[in-house]
Amino acid sequence: MAVITLQPGESFEHYHLEKSETYYVNGEVQLTFEGKSMLLTDGHRVIIPAKTSHTTKNIGVVVAQFGCNHTVYSPDEESIDEGEGAEESEEE
C-alpha cells in the first residue's frame, strides 16, 4: 500500500491502469472523478475504476495522508463505498 501525503491546498491528479482502492486515514480531502466531487474524511473507502482520471485535493487545514492499493479491476464492484458521513458535491 502506498501512503500519499498532501499539504493543505495541494492536489494530485492521475489515473491507474488497474482499479484503485483508496483508504483515507487522516485529514479532509475532496476526491473528483466521473464528473462528481465528494468530501472524504477518516474511515472512507473509495474504489476507483481502472483508467479513470481522478483528482484528490486536501481541502483541510492540516496535512492529509491516505493509503492506496491497486488491484485487478472487477466491473461488478460498486465505485463508491461512502461510509458514514461522506458528502457529494457538484464539481466546480
Phi and psi restraints in degrees (value plus and minus 20) as a CYANA .aco file:
   2 ALA   PHI    -104.8   -64.8
   2 ALA   PSI     122.4   162.4
   3 VAL   PHI    -131.1   -91.1
   3 VAL   PSI     104.6   144.6
   4 ILE   PHI    -130.8   -90.8
   4 ILE   PSI     115.8   155.8
   5 THR   PHI    -138.1   -98.1
   5 THR   PSI     109.9   149.9
   6 LEU   PHI    -144.2  -104.2
   6 LEU   PSI     111.3   151.3
   7 GLN   PHI     -94.8   -54.8
   7 GLN   PSI     139.1   179.1
   8 PRO   PHI     -72.8   -32.8
   8 PRO   PSI     109.9   149.9
   9 GLY   PHI      65.2   105.2
   9 GLY   PSI     -32.7     7.3
  10 GLU   PHI     -98.1   -58.1
  10 GLU   PSI     124.1   164.1
  11 SER   PHI    -151.4  -111.4
  11 SER   PSI     143.0   183.0
  12 PHE   PHI    -165.2  -125.2
  12 PHE   PSI      94.3   134.3
  13 GLU   PHI    -131.9   -91.9
  13 GLU   PSI     114.6   154.6
  14 HIS   PHI    -189.1  -149.1
  14 HIS   PSI    -198.9  -158.9
  15 TYR   PHI    -167.0  -127.0
  15 TYR   PSI     145.0   185.0
  16 HIS   PHI    -144.9  -104.9
  16 HIS   PSI     131.0   171.0
  17 LEU   PHI     -96.4   -56.4
  17 LEU   PSI     -38.2     1.8
  18 GLU   PHI    -141.6  -101.6
  18 GLU   PSI     150.0   190.0
  19 LYS   PHI     -79.2   -39.2
  19 LYS   PSI     126.0   166.0
  20 SER   PHI    -142.1  -102.1
  20 SER   PSI     110.0   150.0
  21 GLU   PHI    -127.0   -87.0
  21 GLU   PSI     103.6   143.6
  22 THR   PHI    -136.2   -96.2
  22 THR   PSI     111.3   151.3
  23 TYR   PHI    -138.0   -98.0
  23 TYR   PSI      97.6   137.6
  24 TYR   PHI    -106.3   -66.3
  24 TYR   PSI     103.2   143.2
  25 VAL   PHI    -127.6   -87.6
  25 VAL   PSI     -51.4   -11.4
  26 ASN   PHI    -174.0  -134.0
  26 ASN   PSI     108.2   148.2
  27 GLY   PHI      89.9   129.9
  27 GLY   PSI    -188.0  -148.0
  28 GLU   PHI    -156.5  -116.5
  28 GLU   PSI      96.9   136.9
  29 VAL   PHI    -148.9  -108.9
  29 VAL   PSI     137.0   177.0
  30 GLN   PHI    -128.1   -88.1
  30 GLN   PSI     102.6   142.6
  31 LEU   PHI    -127.0   -87.0
  31 LEU   PSI     109.6   149.6
  32 THR   PHI    -145.2  -105.2
  32 THR   PSI     105.3   145.3
  33 PHE   PHI    -183.2  -143.2
  33 PHE   PSI     135.7   175.7
  34 GLU   PHI      31.9    71.9
  34 GLU   PSI      18.2    58.2
  35 GLY   PHI      55.4    95.4
  35 GLY   PSI     -11.6    28.4
  36 LYS   PHI    -144.3  -104.3
  36 LYS   PSI     124.6   164.6
  37 SER   PHI    -138.0   -98.0
  37 SER   PSI     122.9   162.9
  38 MET   PHI    -163.5  -123.5
  38 MET   PSI     128.1   168.1
  39 LEU   PHI    -106.2   -66.2
  39 LEU   PSI     107.3   147.3
  40 LEU   PHI    -143.9  -103.9
  40 LEU   PSI     115.8   155.8
  41 THR   PHI    -151.7  -111.7
  41 THR   PSI    -190.9  -150.9
  42 ASP   PHI     -66.9   -26.9
  42 ASP   PSI     111.2   151.2
  43 GLY   PHI      73.1   113.1
  43 GLY   PSI     -28.1    11.9
  44 HIS   PHI    -100.2   -60.2
  44 HIS   PSI     125.8   165.8
  45 ARG   PHI    -145.4  -105.4
  45 ARG   PSI     113.7   153.7
  46 VAL   PHI    -149.2  -109.2
  46 VAL   PSI     116.9   156.9
  47 ILE   PHI    -131.8   -91.8
  47 ILE   PSI      97.5   137.5
  48 ILE   PHI    -122.6   -82.6
  48 ILE   PSI     105.1   145.1
  49 PRO   PHI     -80.2   -40.2
  49 PRO   PSI     133.1   173.1
  50 ALA   PHI     -77.1   -37.1
  50 ALA   PSI     126.9   166.9
  51 LYS   PHI      39.6    79.6
  51 LYS   PSI       7.1    47.1
  52 THR   PHI    -126.2   -86.2
  52 THR   PSI      95.4   135.4
  53 SER   PHI     -84.3   -44.3
  53 SER   PSI     116.7   156.7
  54 HIS   PHI    -167.3  -127.3
  54 HIS   PSI     130.3   170.3
  55 THR   PHI    -143.7  -103.7
  55 THR   PSI     112.5   152.5
  56 THR   PHI    -134.9   -94.9
  56 THR   PSI     107.5   147.5
  57 LYS   PHI    -147.2  -107.2
  57 LYS   PSI     111.1   151.1
  58 ASN   PHI     -97.4   -57.4
  58 ASN   PSI      89.4   129.4
  59 ILE   PHI    -121.3   -81.3
  59 ILE   PSI     -15.0    25.0
  60 GLY   PHI    -110.0   -70.0
  60 GLY   PSI    -195.0  -155.0
  61 VAL   PHI    -124.8   -84.8
  61 VAL   PSI     -20.3    19.7
  62 VAL   PHI    -142.9  -102.9
  62 VAL   PSI     144.4   184.4
  63 VAL   PHI     -79.9   -39.9
  63 VAL   PSI     114.9   154.9
  64 ALA   PHI    -126.6   -86.6
  64 ALA   PSI     117.8   157.8
  65 GLN   PHI    -150.3  -110.3
  65 GLN   PSI     120.2   160.2
  66 PHE   PHI    -168.4  -128.4
  66 PHE   PSI     133.9   173.9
  67 GLY   PHI    -119.6   -79.6
  67 GLY   PSI     131.0   171.0
  68 CYS   PHI    -161.1  -121.1
  68 CYS   PSI     106.0   146.0
  69 ASN   PHI    -129.4   -89.4
  69 ASN   PSI     130.0   170.0
  70 HIS   PHI    -140.3  -100.3
  70 HIS   PSI     104.2   144.2
  71 THR   PHI    -154.2  -114.2
  71 THR   PSI     151.2   191.2
  72 VAL   PHI     -86.7   -46.7
  72 VAL   PSI     113.3   153.3
  73 TYR   PHI     -91.0   -51.0
  73 TYR   PSI     115.5   155.5
  74 SER   PHI    -143.7  -103.7
  74 SER   PSI      93.4   133.4
  75 PRO   PHI     -86.2   -46.2
  75 PRO   PSI     -29.1    10.9
  76 ASP   PHI    -101.8   -61.8
  76 ASP   PSI     -31.5     8.5
  77 GLU   PHI    -105.9   -65.9
  77 GLU   PSI     130.5   170.5
  78 GLU   PHI     -91.8   -51.8
  78 GLU   PSI     130.1   170.1
  79 SER   PHI     -95.6   -55.6
  79 SER   PSI     -57.2   -17.2
  80 ILE   PHI    -147.9  -107.9
  80 ILE   PSI     109.7   149.7
  81 ASP   PHI    -131.8   -91.8
  81 ASP   PSI      69.9   109.9
  82 GLU   PHI     -86.1   -46.1
  82 GLU   PSI     -46.2    -6.2
  83 GLY   PHI      45.2    85.2
  83 GLY   PSI    -196.4  -156.4
  84 GLU   PHI     -97.4   -57.4
  84 GLU   PSI     108.0   148.0
  85 GLY   PHI      73.4   113.4
  85 GLY   PSI     -21.1    18.9
  86 ALA   PHI     -88.6   -48.6
  86 ALA   PSI     119.2   159.2
  87 GLU   PHI    -140.9  -100.9
  87 GLU   PSI     110.1   150.1
  88 GLU   PHI    -116.4   -76.4
  88 GLU   PSI     121.1   161.1
  89 SER   PHI    -156.4  -116.4
  89 SER   PSI     144.8   184.8
  90 GLU   PHI     -93.0   -53.0
  90 GLU   PSI     123.9   163.9
  91 GLU   PHI     -90.0   -50.0
  91 GLU   PSI     116.3   156.3
